[in-house]
C-alpha cells in the first residue's frame, strides 16, 4: 500500500487541535508508514506548541510527525506549504476540528491505492452541541442533495498523487473542499464506509454568516473555474423539497429562515474567512 501524508492546517486551533490529534492517534494500523503534518499558520495562541507536544506519541506509533509554524495565516497557503513537506503518494487534507474514526485513514489509503486519478472521503457525522436552531437546521440540511448523493468531502478529503497533478498551487479561493471535489468526475470520487465527526456552527446568526460564505465560495468557483461545474453530482434522485418539508416542518422552517436571512445585510460579515464553526 502507498505511503500516506495527512495535512492539518491550524490557525488558532488550541481548543480544537488536541482532540483532532487524539483521534488520529487512535487510528487503526496502516500497512505503510503514515506522515502527519500540522501546519500552524499565523497563530496568536499556542497552537504550534500544542502540536509539538504530540511528537513523541506519534513517533511511538511509528508515524512520521512534522509541525510547520508559518508566520502568515491562510488555509490555502498552509495546504501549499504542507504539500512541499509531504512524502506520501496519498494526500489526506484534514481540518483541525474534525475527529476521524479509527478505520478512516486506512480505508482512504486502500481506496486510493491506484495509479488512476482518484478522490476519496468518509461519511460525515455532523455534530451539534448546544443550539436547538443548529440541530433543527442540520436535520433538514442532511436531506439536501449535497448530503444525500456523492462524496461531500467537507472537513476531510483525500486524493492520490495522480489526482493532485490536475492543478498547480492551491488558488486563493474560499471553498477549497469544493474546488478539490470538482476537479474529479463523479465516478472518480470514492466514498469509504468509515465516518468522521464534523462540528456544525452553533446559533442562528453564525449559521447565516457561514452559509453565506459557502454560497459565495461556490459562486466564486463557478465564475473562475466554470469548467469544473460539469463534475457536480446529479441530484435527480432527491425527493422534492416539499415532501421533505412535510416530513419535518420544524426543521424545514429553521432551514428556510437561515436561507432567507442570508440576503439580509445586517448579518453580513466583511471577513472573507468566516470560520465554519
C-alpha positions in Angstrom: 0.0 0.0 0.0 1.2 3.5 -0.8 2.5 5.9 1.8 0.1 8.4 3.3 0.6 12.1 4.3 -2.1 13.7 6.4 -2.1 17.6 6.3 -3.7 19.5 9.1 -3.9 23.3 8.8 -4.3 25.0 12.1 -4.9 28.7 12.7 -5.5 29.5 16.4 -6.8 26.0 17.0 -5.5 25.4 20.5 -9.0 24.5 21.7 -9.7 22.0 18.9 -6.4 20.5 17.8 -5.8 18.2 20.8 -9.0 16.2 20.2 -8.2 16.0 16.5 -4.8 14.6 17.1 -6.0 12.2 19.8 -8.5 10.8 17.2 -5.6 10.4 14.8 -3.6 8.5 17.4 -6.5 6.1 17.8 -6.4 5.2 14.1 -6.1 1.6 13.1 -2.8 0.4 11.7 -2.0 1.3 8.1 0.2 -1.1 6.2 2.7 1.6 5.1 4.0 4.4 7.2 1.8 7.5 7.8 3.2 11.0 7.9 1.3 13.7 9.8 2.0 17.4 9.1 0.4 20.1 11.3 0.7 23.5 9.6 0.2 26.2 12.2 -0.3 29.3 10.3 -0.4 32.9 11.6 -1.4 31.8 15.1 -1.7 34.2 18.0 -2.2 31.3 20.5 -0.1 28.3 21.4 -1.4 26.0 18.6 2.2 25.2 17.4 3.4 24.4 20.9 0.4 22.1 21.5 1.1 20.4 18.1 4.8 19.9 19.0 3.7 18.3 22.3 2.3 15.3 20.4 5.5 14.4 18.5 6.7 11.7 20.9 3.3 9.9 20.8 3.1 9.8 17.1 6.7 8.6 16.8 5.8 5.8 19.3 3.0 4.9 17.0 5.6 4.6 14.2 4.2 7.5 12.2 6.3 10.4 11.0 5.3 13.7 12.5 6.1 17.3 11.5 5.0 20.7 12.7 5.3 23.7 10.4 5.0 27.1 12.1 4.2 29.7 9.4 4.2 33.4 10.4 1.4 34.2 7.9 -2.2 32.9 8.1 -4.2 31.4 5.3 -5.5 27.9 4.7 -4.6 27.7 1.1 -1.0 28.8 1.9 -1.0 26.1 4.6 -2.0 23.5 2.0 0.8 24.6 -0.3 3.4 24.6 2.4 2.3 21.2 3.8 2.4 19.7 0.3 6.0 20.7 0.0 6.8 18.6 3.0 4.6 15.7 2.1 6.2 12.5 1.0 3.1 10.3 0.7 1.5 9.1 -2.5 -1.9 9.5 -0.8 -2.6 13.0 0.5 -5.3 13.5 3.1 -6.5 17.0 3.9 -7.9 17.2 7.4 -9.4 20.2 9.3 -8.2 20.7 12.8 -11.7 20.4 14.3 -12.5 17.1 12.7 -12.4 13.7 14.6 -11.6 10.8 12.3 -12.9 7.4 13.3 -10.3 4.6 13.8 -10.7 2.9 10.4 -10.9 6.1 8.3 -7.2 6.7 7.4 -6.6 3.0 6.5 -9.8 2.9 4.4 -8.9 6.0 2.4 -5.4 4.7 1.9 -6.7 1.5 0.5 -9.3 3.3 -1.8 -6.6 5.5 -3.3 -4.0 2.7 -3.8 -4.2 3.0 -7.6 -2.4 4.7 -10.5 -5.7 6.2 -11.7 -6.6 9.8 -10.5 -8.9 9.3 -7.6 -10.5 11.4 -4.8 -11.9 9.9 -1.5 -13.6 10.8 1.7 -15.5 9.2 4.6 -19.1 9.6 5.8 -19.6 12.8 7.7 -21.4 12.7 11.1 -22.4 16.3 11.6 -22.3 17.0 15.3 -24.3 19.7 17.2 -23.8 20.7 20.8 -26.0 23.3 22.3 -28.2 25.2 19.9 -31.7 24.0 19.1 -31.6 26.1 16.0 -28.5 24.4 14.8 -30.0 20.9 15.5 -33.1 21.7 13.5 -31.2 23.3 10.6 -28.8 20.3 10.5 -31.6 17.8 10.5 -33.0 19.3 7.3 -29.6 20.0 5.7 -28.8 16.3 5.9 -31.7 15.7 3.5 -30.3 18.0 0.8 -28.9 16.7 -2.5 -25.4 17.7 -1.5 -25.6 15.5 1.6 -27.6 12.6 0.1 -25.6 12.0 -3.1 -22.0 11.7 -3.9 -19.0 12.4 -1.7 -19.3 15.8 0.1 -15.8 15.8 1.4 -16.1 18.8 3.8 -13.8 18.6 6.8 -11.7 15.8 5.3 -10.9 14.8 1.7 -8.1 13.0 0.0 -6.6 12.3 -3.3 -3.7 10.3 -4.8 -0.7 12.0 -6.5 -2.2 11.2 -9.9 -5.2 13.3 -9.0 -3.2 16.1 -7.4 -1.5 16.8 -10.7 -4.7 18.2 -12.1 -3.8 21.7 -10.8 -0.7 23.5 -9.6 -0.5 25.5 -6.4 -3.8 25.9 -4.5 -5.6 29.1 -5.7 -6.7 31.8 -3.4 -10.3 30.7 -3.0 -12.9 30.4 -0.3 -14.1 26.9 -0.8 -11.1 24.6 -1.1 -13.1 21.5 -0.5 -15.5 22.3 -3.3 -12.6 23.1 -5.6 -10.9 19.8 -4.9 -14.0 17.7 -5.2 -15.0 19.2 -8.6 -11.6 18.5 -10.0 -12.8 14.9 -10.2 -15.7 13.5 -12.1 -18.4 11.7 -10.0 -17.1 8.3 -11.0 -13.6 9.3 -9.8 -14.9 10.2 -6.3 -14.9 7.3 -3.8 -16.8 7.1 -0.5 -15.5 4.8 2.2 -17.7 3.4 4.9 -15.7 4.9 7.9 -17.1 8.0 9.5 -15.7 11.3 10.8 -17.2 13.9 13.2 -17.6 17.4 11.9 -19.0 20.2 14.2 -21.7 22.4 12.8 -21.5 26.0 13.9 -23.9 26.9 16.7 -26.6 29.6 16.6 -28.7 31.4 14.1 -26.5 34.4 13.2 -23.3 32.4 12.9 -25.2 29.8 10.7 -26.3 32.6 8.4 -22.8 34.1 8.1 -21.1 30.7 7.4 -23.8 29.5 5.0 -23.5 32.8 3.1 -19.7 32.4 2.9 -20.2 28.9 1.5 -22.6 30.2 -1.2 -20.1 32.9 -2.1 -17.4 30.2 -2.3 -19.3 28.1 -4.7 -20.2 31.1 -6.8 -16.6 32.0 -6.9 -15.7 28.6 -8.3 -18.5 28.9 -10.9 -17.1 32.2 -12.0 -13.4 31.4 -12.0 -13.4 27.7 -12.9 -16.7 27.2 -14.9 -15.3 24.0 -16.5 -15.4 22.3 -13.1 -19.1 22.6 -12.7 -19.8 19.8 -15.1 -18.3 17.5 -12.4 -21.0 18.2 -9.9 -23.3 15.4 -8.9 -26.7 14.8 -10.5 -29.5 15.5 -8.0 -32.4 14.0 -9.9 -32.9 11.2 -7.4 -33.5 13.5 -4.4 -37.0 13.7 -3.0 -38.8 17.1 -3.8 -38.3 19.7 -1.2 -42.0 19.9 -0.4 -42.0 16.2 0.6 -39.0 16.6 2.8 -40.6 19.7 4.4 -43.9 17.9 5.1 -41.9 15.1 6.9 -40.2 17.6 9.2 -41.8 21.0 9.1 -39.9 22.4 12.1 -36.6 21.6 10.6 -37.6 22.9 7.2 -38.8 26.2 8.8 -35.5 26.8 10.5 -33.6 25.8 7.4 -35.7 28.2 5.2 -35.3 31.0 7.7 -31.5 30.7 7.6 -31.5 30.6 3.8 -33.7 33.7 3.6 -31.6 35.6 6.2 -28.5 35.1 4.0 -29.8 38.0 2.0 -30.2 40.4 5.0 -27.3 43.0 5.0 -27.4 43.3 8.8 -25.9 39.8 9.2 -23.2 40.3 6.6 -19.6 39.9 7.6 -16.7 41.7 5.9 -14.4 38.8 6.8 -14.0 36.6 3.8 -12.8 33.8 6.0 -15.6 33.3 8.4 -15.0 30.2 10.5 -17.1 27.1 9.8 -17.9 26.7 13.5 
